[in-house]
Amino acid sequence: MEELPNFKKRRGFAKWIPVIIAASMLFLESSTYRCSGIFYVIIMEEFAIARGPASWPITILGALNDVGGILAGPLCYLISLKSVILIGCLAHVLGMVGASFAPTVVWMSVTLGFIHGIGGGFIRTLLQVYLSTNYKKHLGMAHGLMFAGATASSFVFPFVLMSLKEAVNSRGCMLILGAILLHYIPLCMLIKHKDRVDISKNVSTNGIIETIQTTEEITTTETSSRSCFVIARDAGKILCTPTFYIIVISWLVVVYALELFFMTIVDFAIDRGLSADDAVTLLAGYAVTDLCGRVLLPVAADKQYVRTSTLMAVNYFFLATSFLALPEVWSYASLLVIGALAPIFMGCGLAMNGVLMAKYMGRERLPLSYAIASLLSSPLVFLKPAVIGYYRDYIGSYNDLYRLLGGLLLSLCVPWTVTTIWERRENKRRTFLQHVYTSCNNNELPAKSTFPC
């Protein structure tokens, strides 16, 4: 394992401690979202309301889980990353506890939707930053194992929540779940992370060396003004990077595909003539392939068997093919096989997002990169319920929805293929210039065959 930027190089089992911490925290953070269907039923039963109003707390929860980085990123420039994660953990716990006392669906939207959701967004976003600043050689595997914690949550918490609901009541199970989430606190205390203003160091960015002062050498006013300057400078660099927009669009399409797939596949299977029990059993198989995609495929990039950009182009091609094939399947066996392929590549795309951010944006600008990405994608994140309702209620089937997602995913192959070609040409150019430099130092002329085409 390569040298860590934050603390001493770990050996053996110790080098995986940050992954274990992150996976455990994401396991807890995903408990609510993986049980969103159960909470949806609880809200309808508790307040005796229709499906439309009952969906609002879940919709807000899911949206803020995706865009929580809007606030989390800039906060990391003012206080430590560990402190921001702790704030997110407290909000996540308080939101769940408050939901158990919510008198109306409006208050449920505030507690379970907004407070609980924004806390989850803080945790989910900054855990990716935490891993990206602790790993370099095994970054893809680290992110995959962390997101495996979210997948593992779907095997545990639905059964726990249903058992608690039967043992006590709806509000009691939410209160107990809030108590379970308090395990965040000791996990958060185990996080070790040095922030950019905590120590004197030289940070090299695009060949320019910048000196960071110690916290003791600057006043509070200077710290605030300097933080604003650094945020503005880094934001300008991020927005001027074309690859950033490719990453954001790819992430948005994958998130849409992942959530719409799991929200509609059971209903789609029932439309194909499967029983409700058979349709639900599909989810268990899909969870296994999702886990494999998150853990195994990123290893190919870690081991440098393939370029990261090439992996993404191939991944989106097969993911698009899986979605385009879904409307053509009718039997249980074909739906199990074709449907199981999609989670493999969706899991890879989700796990590789943090790797792409670290590679192309730089570890120093990761928090702000996630914040800007969340800000750019937030308007579309809130449209997911409307998209599902349109295709189910007005069109009458999900066939065109899957075809639309397949077309969008197929279009992502183009920018990633262009990125691959550009990177290969840049590598050839650098190799040629290095050869010329070496030849000049040795008073030799470069070989004619070394000139790039």
LOTIVO-894265 format. One record per atom (N, C-alpha, C): x, y, z. Coordinates in steps of 0.05 Angstrom, whole numbers, plus 5000, padded with zeros to 4 digits. Each point is the difference from the previous one (the first is absolute). Layout:
XYZ...
END
This chain:
501749765000498350245000501750255000499250204985501750244998499750185024501750205001500150185023497450155004499050005024497550145007500650305004498150174990500550295003499450105028498549855017499150115025501649915024500849745000501649905022501749784991501449875018502149814993498849764984501849894984499249774984499349775018497649874994499149785016501049744988500249795016500949744991497849805007499849794984498349775006497150095003498749895020497250055005499450295005501950145012499550285008499450184976501049934976499550174978497150004991498449805009497249994992498150115021501250115022498350115021498250234990501050194984498250214989497749884984500549794985497949884984497949875018500849875021498249875019498250225014501350225008498550225012497950114981500950064975498250124980497749814993500749744996497949804993498049975023500950005025498249985022498250245003501050244995498450245002498050014977500849914976498150004977498049785004500749795013498149785007497750125017500750165019497950135017498550224985501550164984498750224986498049904980500449774988498249894979497649865012499949985026497849855013497350114992499750265001497450134994499349984970501950064984499550004971499449724990501449805010499549724992497349905010498850145020497449935011497950204992500550154979498250224992497249904994499849764989497449894994498449945026501449915021498749955025499150265013501850205000499250265011497750134984499949954975497850104983497349885010500049745006497549885011499450105028502150035016499650105027498750275000501050184983498950274999497150004991499349834980497249994991498249895022500949805015498449885021499750195024502250135007500150175024498350254997500050124977498650254996497449964983499549764991497649944984499850194976502150014984500050184977500549844975499650134977500449874974502949974993500549864978502849944992501650254993498650204987501450244992501350155023498350095020501250145022502049835016499549745002501849835016502749974987500250054974502649974986501950235005499050235010501750235002502349975019499649895025502449965017502149834987499249784986501949824988501450144976498450164985501250144977502150205009499350155021501950205011502549865011499649785014502249845011501949914978498949884979501749914978501550224986498650234996501350224986502350125016499550045026502150125016502349815005499549744999502249805001501950044977498850074977501650034975501550274999498850215011501150274996501050125027500549835020500950115026502750144998501549944979502750124998499950304995497750124993499950294995500950165025499249915024500950145024502549875012500349744997502249865013502750094988500150044974502650084987501150265010498550224999501150255010500750005030498449855016500649985028502749895006501049824983502649885004502350204998499450234987502150214998500150175026497949985016499850165024500549845025499149755001500549825023501149744989500849825018501249754991497949824988501049824983498249804987498749825021501549935020499049835022497650145014500350265004497850155014497550024982500450034974497750014982498649734999501549785000498849745000498449965026501250095023498649985025497450155000500050244988497550164998497949844984500949874978498249844984498949765016501749885016499149775016497850095020500550225013498150105020497350074987500250134976497550064985498549754992501549804992498749754991498649875024501250005023498849885024497650165009500350275003497950175009497650004981500549984974497849994981498349755004501349775005498549765004498550005026501350105022498650025026497750194998500450234987497850204997497749894984500649834980497849884984498249825016501049885021498349835017498050165016500450265002498150185015498550184981500349984974498850184981497049985001498550235004497149985002498650014973501350104980498850024973502049914979499049964976501849924978501950234993499250255005501750234995502549995018499549945026502349975018501649764994498749794990501549764991501850074977499150184982501750084978502450165009499550165022502250175011502149825014499049815017501949845016501249774984498349824990501049774985501150084972498750204988500850084973502450195000499750235013502050214998502449955019499549995026502149985020501549734997498549784999501249744997501449974973498750114979501249984974502550164996500150255010502450164997502349885016499449885023502149875016501249764984498249854987501049784984501650094976499250234989501650114977502850085009500250125024502650085010501849755003498849795012501649765006500949874974498149964981500549864975502150144984499850274998501950154984502850015012500250055026502650045012501549745006498549785002501549755002501549944975499050084977501549974975502550175000499850255011502450175002502049875020499049905022501749875020501649774988498749834985501549784987501950094979499250204984501750104978502550135010500050115024502450125012501749805016499049755002501549805015501149784982499049984975500949794982500750114973501949874987500750064973500149754983501549815009500449764984497549835000498649985022497649835003497450175002500050234986497850185003497349884990500149874977497649884989498849785018501849835010499149795018498950125026501350215010499150135025497250114997499450144978497350104995498049784996500849794986498249774996499349875026501949965017499449875026498350185017500550264999498350195015497149984991499550014974497349984990498849735003501749795004499049745007498550015027500950185018498650035025497150094996499550174980497350084994498349774990501249834983498649774989499449805023501949965018499649815022497750105018499650265001497850115016497349894992499749944974497449914990499449715009502149865009499649725009499250005030500450225014499750005029497650175009500050264993498250195012497049964992499349914976497249944996498849805019501549795006499149805019499950115029502150165007500050125026497750195004499450174980497950195002497249875002499649794984497449865001499749865027502149895011499949875026499350205022501350234999499450215019497250104997499050034976497350094995497949815012500549744998498249815011500349985031502450045010500449985029499050245015500350244989499050245014497950134983500750224986498150134981501750164980498750144982501450154979501950215012498950165019501650215011502349895018499449795014502049875017502349894984499449884976502249894984501850224989498950244994501650224991501850105022498950015025501650095023502349815006499549744998502149815005502150014978499050044975501950024978501850255004498950225011501650235006502149945021499349835019502049925021502249834987499349824981502049844987501950184984499050214989501750184984502050155017499750005027501950135017502849864999500149774988502649874996501850164981498850204987501650184984502350135016499350085025501850175016502749865005500149765011502649875003501549964974498549934979501349964974501250264990498650225004501050274991502550075016500149935025502350075017502549854990499749784985502349854990501250124975498650194988501050124976502550185006502149964984502450165002500450144974500050265001500250154974501250275006502250064986501350265002498950194978499150235008498950194981502150204990499350144979501950164985501150235016498650105021501050225016501149915027500249745004500849905027503049995003501549954978502949975002501450154979502550075004501650134980501049804980499350054974500849814980500050154973501349894981499950104973498249834983498150124987498149864984500650064971500649804984500650034972497549964984499350224985497649984983500750104972500049814981500750054972502850134998501849905017502850094998500550265016498050115013500450255015500049935029502150095015500249945028498850235016498149935018498750205016500549935029500750205017500549955028497550055016499449805017497750025018500950075028499050215011500850095027498849825021501250005024498849855022497750165011498249865015497750135011500850215021502249965014500850195020501050264989500850004974501250244989498150204988497549924998498050184988497750055018498950234999497750085017497549884988497950035016497449904991499050154975500450264999499250164977501649924975502649975004501749924977499249724990499349825019499249734993497550014983498150165008497450024986500450114972501650224998500450124974501649824982502049875011501649824985498449764990498249905017498349784992498250074976498950255001498450094978501650024974502550105003501750024976500649724989500749815018500749734991497549874987497750045011497549884989499650114972500250274997499650124974502149914979502549985009502149914982499649714991499449835020499649724993497549964983497950155006497549984984500550074971501750214995500750084973501549784985501849875014501649784988498249764993498149945019498249784995498250054977498850244998498150064979501350024973502750045000501450024974501149734991499449795014500949734993497849854985500349954974497949864985499249735011502049855010499449735010498150015024500050225015498250025023497149974991499350134978497249994991499349714990502049864988499549734992499449825025501650055021499649845025497350065012499250265001497550075012497649884985500150034973497849894984499949705003502349875000500149715003498849915027500850155021499049935027496950045001499150224988497150055001498449794985501049924977498649794984500049735015502349935012500249755015498250005024499950225015498250025023497149974991499350144979497349974989499449714993501949884985499649724991499749815024501850035020500049825023497450025015499250255007497650035017497449944985499950084974497649944985499849704995502249874996500049714995498949855025501050065023499149865024497350085009499150254993497350095007497949884982500749924976498049914980500249714993502249865006500449734989497949805010499250035026497949825010497450044986499250254997497550074986500249904971502350044988500549914972499749704998501149855019499949715000497149905003498550145017497149925003498550064975500650214986498850064974500649784980502349875003500849794981498749735008498349995020498649765007501149855024502150105012501249865023498350065025500149815019498650045025501650205017498750115020501450205018502349875014499749755009502249865014502449964981499549914975502249964981501450274994498450214998501150264993501950105023499249955025501650095022502649845002499949744993502449835001502150104980499250144979501950114981501950195014499050155019501650215013502449885015499649765011502349875014502249944981499349894976502149944980501350254990498450224996501150254990501950125021499449975026501850115020502749865000500149744994502549864999501750104976498850034977501550104977500850295003498350155014500750285006502550015017500149835020502449985018502549924984499749814982502349924984501150224982498150154988500850234983501450215015499250065025501250215016502849925009500549755005502549915012502049914979499149844981501949864982500950174976498150134986500850144976501950235005499850165021501950225005502949905004500349745007502749895004501550014973498649974978501450014974501450274996498850215009501350274998502350025020499649895025502150015020502549864991499649774988502349844991501150104973498850204989500850124974499949804977498149825002499549824977498750154977498650225007498650164980500050295010499950194982499850285008497350045014500050205018497450065013497950094981500850174981498150104980499049784982501849814993499249774983498049835015500549955026498249845016497250135001499950265002497450145001498649984974501450024978498749984973498849724996501649805007499049724997497849955019500250095025498049965020497350124991500050244990497550134992498849874975501749894983499049864976498449755008501149845018498649765009497650065017500250225016497750085016497750094982500650164979498050084981498749774986501749804993498949764986498149855018500649995026498249865019497350145002500050265001497550155002498449984974501350014978498649984974498849724996501249805013498949734997497749945019499750155021497949955020497150004988499350194983497249994989499449754983502149854992499649774983499849745015500250005027500049755015497249975013499249745002497349945011500049785021501949824999500049785019501650075025499649845021501450045025503049964996500849794985502849934997501550234984498750094979501350214984500250265015497950065016500050245016502149995022500449765011502149965020502850044989500549894976502650024988500650284989498250114983500450264989499950225021498149975019499850205021502450005019501249765003502449985018502450134988500250034974502350124988500150305005497650135000500050295004501250095027499349875023501250085026503049985001501149804984503049975000501350264991499050104977501350244988499050265014497650005011499250235016501750035025500549775013501750005024502850104994501149914977502650104992500050304995498050104986499950284994499750175025498549905020499750155025502650005016501349775002502549985015502250154988500150024973502250144987499750305000497750115008499750295001502150135017500449895024502050125018502849984989500649784986502649964987500550204978497950054984500250204979500450285011498650075021500350265012502850045010501149805014502750025011502150024978499649864978502049994979500050264984497750104992499950234982499750275014498950005025499750265014502250055020501349795009502150035021498949985028501549875017499049955027499550265016501550214995499750255015497350144994498949954976497650134992497549825001500349765013497849815000497450105013500250125025497550095013498450204983501550194988498650214984499049874974501549814989499149874975497349865005499849865022497449875006497850205005500750235012498050215005498950114974501850074981499250114974498449794984500949755001498649794986497249975011499650015026497449985012498250244992501250244999498550244993499149984971501749914982499249984972497949794995500049785015498249784995497550015017499950185020497750005019497350044986499750184980497350044989498949744987501749844988499049764987499549775020501350015023499649795020497250005010498750235002497350025011497949924980500749944976498149934979499449704998501449845016499749714998497149905004498650095020497249915003498250084976500550244989498450084977500649824976502549934997500749824977498749735003500049885024498849745004497050024995498750215012497150034997499250044971501650144984499350054972500049744985502149845002500149764985498149785010499450005026498249795010497150084996499350255006497250085000499050094973501850134984499150114975500849834976502449905000500949824978498949725004499949915025498849745006502149775003502550054995502149805005502750145003501949835009502750115004501849944976499049894979501749934977501550244989498650224995501250244989501950135020499549975026501850115020502749854999499949744998502549854998501550064974498550044978501350074975501250285002498750185013501150275004502649995016499949855023502549975016502249864985499349804984502049874983501250184980498450184988501150194981501950205013499250105024501750195015502749865007499849765010502449865008501849944976498849944977501649954976501450254991498750235003501250264993502550065017500149895024502350055018502549874989499749804983502449874989501650194983498750204987501450184982502050175014499350165021502050165013502249845014499349775011502149845012501949874980499049944976501749904979501950224990498950254997501650234993502250055021499249985025502050035022502249804998499349754994502049794997502050064978498950094977501750064977501950245007498850205013501650245007502249925020499449835020502049925019502349844987499349834981502149854986501850184984498950204987501650194985501850175018498950085023501650155020502349835011499549755005502149825009502249974979499249974975502049984979501650264998498750235002501450254999502050035023499149935024501850025023502449814997499449764990502249814995502050104980499050134979501750114979501750235011498750185015501550235012502149905020499349805015502049895019502349884985499549874978502149884984501850214988498750224990501650224989501750135021498950045024501650125022502449825007499549745002502249825006502150004978499150004975501950004978501750254999498750235006501550265000502150005022499349885023501949995022502449824993499549804983502149824992501350084974499350244990501050114974499549814977497649885000499249814979497450114987499649934974497650074987497949785005497550075005497949805004499649844975499449755003499549824977497550104986500049974973497850104984497449865007500249745007497649855005498750075026501350175017498850075025498150234998499950144977498150224998497249904999498250135015497249915000498650054974498049834994498650024974498150245002
END
